[in-house]
Amino acid sequence: MEELIDLYDENRKPLGVTIPRAGAHLKEGEFMLYVLAIVQNSEGKYLITQRALDKSWGAGWWEVTGGGVLSGETSAQAVLREVGEEVGLDVSGEPLVPVHAYKNVDLERGDNYIVDIYHCHVDFALEDVVLQDTETIDCRLATWDEISALNADGTLYLWGNSNMADIKVKKDDFNIDNFL
């Protein structure tokens, strides 16, 4: 089934335009929405997943759960759906308010978007995670030190406080305060 997205202006005002996500090349003043979920368990560890090997970017890299907001969805509805689909967890008991957001403008690639980042506290064990095999191939619970080590190894893809979401965070820039 073809994924459709709604377009927004830079202030999140809907433009009244819905387009297929695949092959979208957004123009100046057009943005799509993405969400990320930093999922933390009761032991203070963070859930990270390993991207499927057939992904066009970041294949095999570790990341936090997230994805695109579909047509008709709010950002909060999208984070519920993405976490449920990708890792099988329910974050509906959480106050679903973004803790951070940023905007990317890449007119050359037509890749303009706004990202809402959520911090979800959920009481779960690794055994509770059910991976969506088309998106991810592995998962783990990690401390920020372990996540930093993955970053140093060049195997971390963390959409963070950056004006481009598809770059690896440099170790010097990796700070929990940038994301929470």
C-alpha positions as CSV (number, residue, x, y, z in Angstrom):
1,M,0.0,0.0,0.0
2,E,1.3,3.4,-1.0
3,E,2.2,5.7,1.9
4,L,0.8,9.1,1.7
5,I,2.0,12.2,3.5
6,D,0.6,15.6,4.2
7,L,2.7,18.7,3.5
8,Y,3.2,21.6,5.9
9,D,4.8,25.0,5.9
10,E,7.8,25.7,8.1
11,N,5.5,26.6,10.9
12,R,3.6,23.3,10.7
13,K,0.6,24.8,9.1
14,P,-1.0,22.2,6.8
15,L,-0.7,23.2,3.1
16,G,-3.8,21.1,2.2
17,V,-1.6,18.9,-0.1
18,T,-1.3,15.1,0.2
19,I,1.3,13.3,-1.9
20,P,2.9,9.8,-2.1
21,R,5.9,9.6,0.2
22,A,7.9,7.5,-2.3
23,G,9.8,9.7,-4.7
24,A,8.7,12.9,-3.0
25,H,10.8,15.9,-4.0
26,L,9.7,18.8,-1.8
27,K,10.0,22.4,-2.9
28,E,10.8,25.5,-0.9
29,G,8.3,26.0,1.8
30,E,7.1,22.4,1.8
31,F,7.9,20.1,4.7
32,M,6.9,16.6,5.8
33,L,6.9,15.5,9.4
34,Y,9.0,12.7,11.1
35,V,9.0,11.4,14.7
36,L,11.7,9.8,16.8
37,A,11.1,7.9,20.1
38,I,13.9,7.7,22.6
39,V,12.6,4.7,24.6
40,Q,14.0,4.3,28.1
41,N,13.2,1.4,30.4
42,S,12.9,1.5,34.2
43,E,16.6,0.5,34.6
44,G,17.5,3.7,32.7
45,K,18.7,2.0,29.6
46,Y,17.7,3.1,26.1
47,L,16.3,0.9,23.3
48,I,18.2,1.0,20.1
49,T,17.6,-1.0,17.0
50,Q,19.8,-2.0,14.1
51,R,18.5,-0.9,10.7
52,A,17.8,-3.6,8.1
53,L,20.6,-4.3,5.6
54,D,18.5,-3.4,2.6
55,K,18.0,0.2,3.7
56,S,19.2,2.8,1.2
57,W,20.9,4.8,3.9
58,G,22.3,3.7,7.2
59,A,22.0,0.0,6.4
60,G,23.1,-2.0,9.5
61,W,23.6,1.1,11.7
62,W,22.1,1.4,15.1
63,E,19.4,4.0,15.7
64,V,16.4,5.0,17.8
65,T,12.9,4.1,16.6
66,G,11.1,6.5,14.4
67,G,9.6,7.3,11.0
68,G,7.4,9.4,8.8
69,V,4.0,10.9,9.9
70,L,1.4,9.5,7.5
71,S,-1.4,11.6,6.0
72,G,-4.1,12.4,8.5
73,E,-1.9,11.5,11.5
74,T,-0.7,13.8,14.3
75,S,2.9,13.6,15.4
76,A,1.8,11.9,18.6
77,Q,-0.3,9.3,16.7
78,A,2.7,8.6,14.5
79,V,5.1,8.0,17.4
80,L,2.5,5.5,18.9
81,R,2.3,3.8,15.5
82,E,6.0,3.7,14.8
83,V,7.0,2.4,18.3
84,G,4.2,-0.3,18.0
85,E,5.1,-1.3,14.5
86,E,8.9,-1.3,14.8
87,V,9.5,-2.7,18.3
88,G,6.0,-3.9,19.5
89,L,5.9,-1.6,22.5
90,D,2.9,0.5,23.7
91,V,3.8,4.0,24.7
92,S,0.2,5.2,25.0
93,G,0.5,5.6,28.7
94,E,3.1,8.3,28.2
95,P,2.5,12.0,28.0
96,L,3.1,12.3,24.2
97,V,4.6,15.7,24.0
98,P,7.8,16.3,21.9
99,V,10.8,17.1,24.1
100,H,12.7,18.6,21.1
101,A,12.1,19.4,17.4
102,Y,14.2,20.5,14.5
103,K,13.8,21.3,10.9
104,N,15.9,20.2,7.9
105,V,15.9,22.1,4.6
106,D,17.6,20.4,1.6
107,L,16.2,21.9,-1.6
108,E,18.7,20.2,-3.8
109,R,17.5,16.7,-2.7
110,G,13.9,17.9,-2.0
111,D,14.3,16.6,1.5
112,N,12.6,19.1,3.7
113,Y,11.2,17.9,7.0
114,I,10.5,18.7,10.6
115,V,11.3,16.1,13.3
116,D,9.6,15.8,16.6
117,I,11.6,13.8,19.2
118,Y,9.8,12.1,22.1
119,H,11.3,10.7,25.3
120,C,9.2,7.7,26.4
121,H,9.6,6.0,29.7
122,V,8.3,2.4,29.5
123,D,8.7,-0.5,31.9
124,F,9.8,-3.3,29.6
125,A,12.5,-5.9,29.2
126,L,14.4,-6.8,26.0
127,E,12.3,-10.0,25.7
128,D,9.2,-7.8,25.3
129,V,10.5,-6.2,22.1
130,V,9.0,-7.6,18.8
131,L,11.0,-6.3,15.8
132,Q,9.5,-5.4,12.5
133,D,11.8,-7.4,10.2
134,T,11.4,-5.1,7.2
135,E,12.8,-2.2,9.3
136,T,15.2,-3.8,11.8
137,I,17.3,-6.8,12.3
138,D,18.4,-6.5,15.9
139,C,17.9,-4.5,19.1
140,R,19.6,-3.9,22.4
141,L,19.3,-1.9,25.6
142,A,22.2,0.4,26.0
143,T,23.6,3.1,28.3
144,W,24.6,6.4,26.9
145,D,28.2,5.3,27.2
146,E,27.5,2.2,25.1
147,I,25.7,4.4,22.5
148,S,28.6,6.7,22.5
149,A,30.9,3.8,21.8
150,L,28.8,2.8,18.8
151,N,29.0,6.3,17.6
152,A,32.8,6.2,17.9
153,D,32.8,3.0,15.9
154,G,30.8,4.7,13.1
155,T,27.8,2.4,13.5
156,L,25.3,4.9,15.0
157,Y,22.7,6.7,13.1
158,L,21.0,9.1,15.5
159,W,18.7,11.7,14.2
160,G,19.5,14.4,16.6
161,N,19.8,18.1,17.2
162,S,21.2,18.8,13.7
163,N,20.1,20.6,10.6
164,M,20.6,17.3,8.7
165,A,19.1,14.1,10.0
166,D,21.1,11.8,7.8
167,I,24.5,12.4,9.3
168,K,26.2,10.5,12.0
169,V,26.5,12.5,15.2
170,K,30.1,13.3,15.9
171,K,31.3,12.1,19.3
172,D,32.0,15.7,20.5
173,D,28.4,16.6,19.7
174,F,26.9,13.5,21.3
175,N,25.2,14.8,24.5
176,I,22.0,13.6,26.1
177,D,21.0,17.2,26.6
178,N,20.8,17.6,22.8
179,F,18.0,15.0,22.7
180,L,16.1,15.3,26.0
